[in-house]
Amino acid sequence: MKIVIKDFRTDGDQKLVGFNITDDTGNVFAVDKRVALADGKTDEQYVTEALAASQAEIDDWQASFAHVGKEWDAEANAFVVAAAAPAAEESSEEESSE
């Protein structure tokens, strides 16, 4: 996943941190979190806290793709399971060079 900060600003007594998250297949998710301001807290700490607070939403978003693209068998009321590819037979013959 690629995580890009889309917002980072102070709003009252909180830091608003927003993310655009892109998964390996190009799906994009935007999430914003507010983190309490604190003396001595670094920008990296605000981002880390906001990302940690977003993790459950990010996980739910990723889980929403678990069945996308799968084939459904309406008669069996089940997902169609792709047959395993047959194992390739090893050739015991040596190749001859010309």
Contacts in CASP RR format, 6 or more apart in sequence:
PFRMAT RR
TARGET T0000
AUTHOR 0000-0000-0000
METHOD contacts of the structure
MODEL  1
MKIVIKDFRTDGDQKLVGFNITDDTGNVFAVDKRVALADGKTDEQYVTEA
LAASQAEIDDWQASFAHVGKEWDAEANAFVVAAAAPAAEESSEEESSE
1 21 0 8 1.000
1 22 0 8 1.000
1 23 0 8 1.000
1 24 0 8 1.000
2 21 0 8 1.000
2 22 0 8 1.000
3 19 0 8 1.000
3 20 0 8 1.000
3 21 0 8 1.000
3 51 0 8 1.000
4 19 0 8 1.000
4 20 0 8 1.000
4 21 0 8 1.000
4 22 0 8 1.000
5 17 0 8 1.000
5 18 0 8 1.000
5 19 0 8 1.000
5 47 0 8 1.000
6 18 0 8 1.000
6 19 0 8 1.000
6 20 0 8 1.000
6 30 0 8 1.000
7 16 0 8 1.000
7 17 0 8 1.000
7 18 0 8 1.000
7 32 0 8 1.000
8 15 0 8 1.000
8 16 0 8 1.000
8 17 0 8 1.000
8 18 0 8 1.000
8 43 0 8 1.000
8 46 0 8 1.000
8 47 0 8 1.000
9 15 0 8 1.000
9 16 0 8 1.000
10 16 0 8 1.000
10 37 0 8 1.000
11 34 0 8 1.000
12 37 0 8 1.000
13 36 0 8 1.000
13 37 0 8 1.000
14 34 0 8 1.000
14 35 0 8 1.000
14 36 0 8 1.000
14 37 0 8 1.000
15 34 0 8 1.000
15 35 0 8 1.000
15 36 0 8 1.000
15 37 0 8 1.000
15 46 0 8 1.000
15 50 0 8 1.000
16 32 0 8 1.000
16 33 0 8 1.000
16 34 0 8 1.000
17 32 0 8 1.000
17 33 0 8 1.000
17 34 0 8 1.000
17 35 0 8 1.000
17 46 0 8 1.000
17 47 0 8 1.000
17 49 0 8 1.000
17 50 0 8 1.000
17 51 0 8 1.000
18 30 0 8 1.000
18 31 0 8 1.000
18 32 0 8 1.000
18 33 0 8 1.000
18 50 0 8 1.000
19 30 0 8 1.000
19 31 0 8 1.000
19 32 0 8 1.000
19 50 0 8 1.000
19 51 0 8 1.000
19 54 0 8 1.000
20 28 0 8 1.000
20 29 0 8 1.000
20 30 0 8 1.000
21 28 0 8 1.000
21 29 0 8 1.000
21 30 0 8 1.000
21 31 0 8 1.000
21 58 0 8 1.000
21 61 0 8 1.000
22 28 0 8 1.000
22 29 0 8 1.000
23 29 0 8 1.000
23 62 0 8 1.000
23 65 0 8 1.000
25 65 0 8 1.000
27 61 0 8 1.000
27 65 0 8 1.000
29 57 0 8 1.000
29 58 0 8 1.000
29 61 0 8 1.000
31 54 0 8 1.000
31 57 0 8 1.000
31 58 0 8 1.000
33 49 0 8 1.000
33 50 0 8 1.000
33 51 0 8 1.000
33 53 0 8 1.000
33 54 0 8 1.000
34 50 0 8 1.000
35 46 0 8 1.000
35 49 0 8 1.000
35 50 0 8 1.000
35 53 0 8 1.000
67 79 0 8 1.000
70 79 0 8 1.000
70 80 0 8 1.000
71 79 0 8 1.000
71 80 0 8 1.000
72 78 0 8 1.000
72 79 0 8 1.000
72 80 0 8 1.000
73 79 0 8 1.000
73 80 0 8 1.000
END
